[in-house]
């Protein structure tokens, strides 16, 4: 039996779990992006888990969109780290 890897944001970025929760609660743009990532991840997971017939193009497109959102999330997490360290230096 194949085990399908967990690609949730908390699994992808465990060191940023608290920051992700803070941004979801305080930044509507980040919350929307995280929600879209979660929806894509759930759809991909269902397709993989149930071996649902789908075109390779569609499946790869979903994965590319998820990767793009993951990169954007990570960029925002890093931006938050940079701004937090600048604030601490004053």
BELTAZI-V66148 format. One record per run of one state. SS is the DSSP state (2 for helix, 1 for strand, 0 for the rest). FROM is the first residue (numbers start at 1). LEN is the number of residues. If there is no record, write none. Layout:
# BELTAZI-V66148
SS|FROM|LEN ; SS|FROM|LEN
This chain:
# BELTAZI-V66148
0|1|8 ; 2|9|4 ; 0|13|1 ; 2|14|13 ; 0|27|1 ; 2|28|22 ; 0|50|6 ; 2|56|34 ; 0|90|1
